[in-house]
C-alpha cells in the first residue's frame, strides 16, 4: 500500500467564498462599548472569540491585546473547520456548507470529526459543474457477524478523504455536510495537493496515547479526568533514491501544519490515516536504488 499526505493550503477570507454558518457567536467587539468581566465578543477580522478578563473593559482591541484584558478562547463557529484543531468542531443544525475558491491547485480534501449522514463535493468551473460526488458516511467496518448486521446499530464514519478531483486555481469547491434531522459537525477540513510519498514497509506501528489524568479530591478519592487521546504512527517508506530530495522537500513544506495522511491500495488502511503532523523524519540513503525512510507522525486530538 502507498502512503499519501495532503499538503494543506491556508483557508483565509480570500479563499472562503461563503458558508451557511453565520458568524454571530457573540456580539462583534465595539471600541465604544464597555465590557464587564466574563463578557464575550467576536472579531470578524481575526474570526476568533474573546472573553473579557476585567470589568470596565473599553477601547482595548482584543486582536492586539497582550492577554491582560482579553482571553482568546477559540475560532468562531464558522471558522473552526480551518483552525488546525480537530476537537474544536463547527456545528449547525441539519447541514453545513462551505464554498471555497482555492488560490493554488487543490486535488484532495480530507474532513475530520464529522457528524454526518453524507458528504457532497462539487467543483464548478464558472457556471459549469465539472465534478459532483456524494459519499454516504455509513461505516460497515463494524459489521463482523450476522448479529451485528441486524442488531449492531448504524455507525457513521468520522472522517472522509478523497483525491483526484479537478480543483484548479479559480475553480469553486462546494462542500455539503448533511445530517438532516440532527446537528451536522466537522472538526477540521484539509484542502490541498495530494502527494504520494512512498510504499509502506511491513510492520508499521500505531500507538494509542491517552491524555487523561488521575487526580484526587479533598478526601483523597481518585478522580479520573478524561482528556481524550491521540495516536503516534511509526512507519517506514520505501522510496526510489532519486526521489529522496522530493520527499524531504514535501516533509519540510508541511512542517508545523495540520496535515491529512492516509494509505491507498488494495490492503485495508489498518488505522494508518488521520489528521496530524510529522514529528520526525530521517533519510538513510541507499545509492543503489531504493531507500527506506523512517517516518513518525502524531495525530491531533
N, C-alpha and C positions, 0 to 999 in steps of 0.2 A: 504494500500500500504506500501511497505517496503522501508526504506531509506538505500542507499548504498553510500559508498565512495571508491575511488581508492587510496590506499596508494602509492604515486609515487616513482619510483626508479630514481636515478640520471642517466642521459644520458651523458656520457663522451666519450672521444676518444676510451676507451676500449669497449664501447657498440655500438657506431655508426660505423658500418662497412663501409657504403658508402651512397652517396646521389648524385643525378644528379644536385644539386645546387653547382656550383663551388664557392670556397672561394676566390673570386677575386674582392671584392667590391672596393678596393683601393690597391695601391702598398703595399707590405709587408715591415714593418719597417726595415731599414738597418742602423746599427750603424755608417757606414762611410758616410752617406748622411746627408746634412744639409737641414732642412725643414723650409720653410717660414711660417709666420703667416697664419693660416687658412688651411694649407695643412693637408690632412687626410691620415692615414695609417691604416693597419690592423696588428694584431698579430695572427699568426697561432698557437701560444701556448695558449693564453687566448681566442682566437676566438672572439675578440672584435675590434671595430673601434675606433680610437683615432684622435682627432683634435689638431694640434699644436697651443699653446697659445702664442708662442713667435717667433720672427724671428731668423734665425741662430740657429735653434734647432738641435744640433748634439750630438750624443753619449748618449742621455738620453733615456733609455729604457722605453717606455710608460707603460709596465706592472708593473713596480716597481716605477713609478713616484708618487710624493706626491701631484700631482694636480697643480703644479706650471708651468709645461711645457706642459703637455698633458691633454686634456679633454676626459674622457671616454664617448663616445656617446651611444653605444649600442652593442649588439651582432652582428656578421656578419650575412648576409642573410642566410647562410647555417645553422647557429645555433640558429636562432631566434625562432624556434619551440620548443626550450627546455630552454628558459631563464626566465620562470615563469612570463611572461607578455603576455597577450592576444593581446594587441593593437599593439605590435611590430611584424608585420607579416613577414613571409618568403614568397617570391614571385618567380615565374618562369613562363615563357610562356608555355602554354598548360598543363604541367604536373610536379608534384613534386614527387620524390621518396626518401624514406629512407629505409635502411636496418639496422636493429638493432639486436644484439645478447645480450639478457638480461643476466646480471650477477646474477639475482635472479629470482624466479618464477614470471611469468607475465601472468596473465589470463584475463586482462582487459585493454582496451585502450579507451581514450577519446580525440577527436580532436575538437578544438575550433577556432572560427574566420575563418571558411572555406569559400572559394570561389571555388566551385567545382560542377561538374555535377554528379560525382560518386566518391566513395572511395572504394578501394580494399585492403583487408588484406589477406596476405598469410603467412603461417607458414611452415618452412622447417626443417625437421629432417635429416641433411646431404643433400643428393641428393633427398630425398623423400619429396614431398609436402603433408602435412598431414591436411592442412586447407586452404580453399580458398573461400572467400565470397566477393561479390561486392555489395555495397549499393548505390542505386540511391538516390540522395540528394534532389529530388523534394519534397517540403513541401506542403501537401494538407490541412494543418490545416487552411489555409486562404480561403479555398473554403467553403462559407457559404450559397450559393444560386446557382441556375442555371446560373444566370448572371455572378457571379464570376468564375464559372467553365469555361464558354466560353470566357469571356472578361477580367477576372481579371489578366491575365498575369501569367507567370511562376515564382513561388517563390521558392528559394532554401534554404534548412536548413543550418544554420551556424555552427552547431555542430553535432557530432555523438559520441555516447557512445555504447560500446559493451563489453560483457564479455563472459567467458566460453570457450575461445579457448585455445589450448594446448601450451602455451608459457613457456615451462620449460627452466631451465638453459641450455644454449648451443644451443637451437633452434634459427633459424634465422626468424625474423619477417619482412616481406616486406610490406611497406605502399605505396600505389599509390594514389595520389590525382589528379584527372583528370579534367581538364577544357579545353578540346580541342577547339581551336579557340579563347581562351581568356587567361587571366593571372590567373593561379592557386595560391591560397593563403592558408596559415594556420597560425593561431596566436600562438597556443600552443598545444603541444601533451603531454598528461599524459599517462604513461605506468606503470603498477604495479599490485599489488594484490588487488582484489576486497574484500571488507568487507561489510556484511550486518549488520548494527548497531541495527536496531530495527524497530518496526511498527510505522508509523506516526499517531499521535493522531489528531483528527479533529481540524479544525480551525488553520492551520499554517498561518503565516503572511509573506507577501513579500512586502518590502518597496522599492520604487524607490528612489534612491539617486542621485540627479543631482550635478555635479561638475562644471557646468557652472557658470560664474560670470558676473555681470553687472559693467561696467566701464564707464568712461566719457572721451570725447575728450577735446581739449583745449578750446572749446566753451561751455562746459557743456552738450553737447548732449550725450545721453545714448548710450553706445556700449555694445552689448551682445557678450561675449566671450564664445564660445562653447568649453567645455572641456569633453564632454561625460558623461556617467552615470554608476552607478553600482547598485547592489541590496543588500539589507540586508534581510536575511531569518531567521525568528524566528519560531522554531517548537519544539514540544515535542515528544519524542520517548518512546514507551512502550517496555521495555526490561526485560526479566526474571532476577530477582535479582541476581541469581547465576552468571550471565554474567556481573555484574557491573564492576569487575576488568578488564575483557577483553575489555569492551567498553572504559574505561578510558585509558588503555594502547594504544589502537588504536588511540584515540584522541591525546595522547602525542606523538605518532610516527609521526603524520602528522603536528604537531605544527610548524608554520612558513613556511610551504611548500604550493605551488600551488597545490590544490587538486581538483579532479573532484568529484562532488556529484550528485546523481540522484535517482529517485524512480523507483521501479518495481512493477508490479501487474496489475490488470485489470483496475484500475482507471486511468484517464489522469494524466499527470505529473503536470499540473497546474503551470508550471514555476518553480517547485522545482528541478531544475537541473542547473548546471553551473560550472564555474571554480572559486575557491575562497579559503578561509582559515577559520578555526574555530576561532571565536572571543571570544566565551565564552561557557563554558560547566559546568554544575553543576549536582551532582548526589544525590538527596534525595533518601534514601534507604527505601523501604518497605520490611521488612524482611519476610512478609507473602507470597510473591510470585513474583509479577511483580512490577517494579518501573517505574516511569515516569521521564525521564531525559530531562530537557530543553536544547536546543542547539541553538546557534546563529552562523550564517555564513555570511561572506561578500564576494561578488564576486569581481573579479579583472577586471579592465577596459580593 
